[in-house]
């Protein structure tokens, strides 16, 4: 049951965050709440020492401080900030967190470039018929659905996270 929770909670939440941001340009608050609550249930049950749980929380707090600053500067949306901070707790204060954040930043930069190019060439996209397959908020909103980059970064790096390594070692 514990292994199933580790294999399902985080990836499912990240998939919901990415798909919701793609379609509606919002990430439900419940995704961040489930991520945090899930970690607080899973970590003690898998035998994680209290000190290590503290370092995981430190990772979440540090990421929250950084993304809150980006949110205050109107660089990042609130849903993106919350889900990024909540997901950081699953990685902990270690090199996988740096890898996760670096992957999110790289994918986010590419995604931003791609969406800006789509918006600039919107007329030609509609002329080819491709515009029917691209959600309207992507083409018309002024913001970038960064939850997609967060989700992709999570799927790429989650197998290297401490919790997944624990599952894989069993």
N, C-alpha and C positions, 0 to 999 in steps of 0.2 A: 504494500500500500504506500509506504514511504517513497519507494523508488518511483512508483507511478506518479505521485505528487510532484516529485522533482522533475520528472520527464514531461509533465503536462502543464502545471500551473504557469511557469514562466513562459514557455513557448506559446501557449494559448493566449495569454495576456498580451504578449508582444504582437501576435498575429491580429488580434482584435484591435489593438492600438493602431497598427499600420493600415489595416483595411478601413477602419473607421475614418482615419485621417485622410486617406485617399478619396473616399466617397463623400464625406461630409465636412472635411476640414476641421473636425473636432475629435478629441479623444475623451471618452467618458471618464469621469472621476473614479468610477468604480474599478477601472482597470488598475489605477495606481493603488487604490485601497486593497484590492485583492492581491496585488504583488507584495505589498508590505505585510499584510495579514498572513499570506501564504509562507513568507519567509519566517515569520515569528512562530509558525506552527512547525515547519519543516526543520529548521535549524536545531532546536533542542532535541527533536525526535531522532535526528541522525547522529546525535552525540557530539555536536559542535560545542566546544568549551565556551564558557561565558565570555572569556577574554576575546576569543575569535569572533563571537557574535558582536561584541563591542566594536571590533575593527570593521565589520561589515556595516554596522550602523554609522561609523565614522565616514565610510565611503559614501553612504547616502547623504549624510549631512554636508560633506564637502562638495559633492556634485550639486546638491540643492542650493548651496550658497553661490556657486558659480552660475547656475542656470537662472537663479533668481535675479542676479545682476543682469544677465542677458535679457530676461523678461522685463525688468525695470527700464532697460534701454530700448525696449520694443524691438529687440532682435530675434527673440524666440517667443513662441506662444506659451500660454499658461499650461495647456494640456501636455505639450511637448516637454516642458520643464518638469512637470510633476512625474510623468512616466519615466523620464530619464533618471531622475533622482531615485525613484522607487526601484527601478531596475538595477541601479548601481549597488543596492544593498545585496542583491543576489551574487554579485561578483566579489565584493569585499575590497579591502584596502591592500591590493597587491598588483602585480604586473598585468593580470587579466583585465583589471579595470582600465588601465591605461590603453591596452589593446582594444578593448570595447569602445572607449571614448574616441580613440584615434580612428577606428573603423567607421563609427557613426559620423565623425567629422568628414572623412574622405567621401563616404557615400553621400552625405548631405551636400557637400560641395558639388559633386557630380549631378545629383538630383536637382539642385538649384539651377545649375547651368542648363540642364535638359529642359526644365520647366520654363525658364526664361526664353530659351530658343523656341519652345512650343508656342509661347504667348506672342513672341515677335512674328512668328510665321503662322498665326492662327488662320488667316484667310486661305493660305495654300493647304493647310491641314483639312479644312472643311471642304475645299475643292476636290481633294483626293478621296473624301469619304471617311478618312481616319478620325475626323472629329466626332463621329458618332460613337466611337469606342472610348474616348477620353472623357472622364467625368467633367461636367461643366465647371465646378469650382476650381479645378486645376487651371483651366484656361482663363477664367474671369476674376478669380480672387487676387488680392494684392499680396497675399502671404504664401509661404511655401509649406506644404504638408510634411514637415520634418519627421513626423511619426513614422513615415515610410523608411527613412534612413535609420531611425532608431531601431525599428523592427528588423531591418536587414542586418544592421550591426550586431544586434542581439543573436540572430540566428547563426551568423558567421562565428561569433566568439563564445557563445554559451557552452559549446562542448569542452572548452578549455577552463571553464569556471570551476572553482573548488567543489561546489555541490555536484556538478556533473562528473567531475573526476572521482568523487566518492562513489557515485553510482556505477561508473565504469570499472572501478577497482573491485567491486563486489561480484 
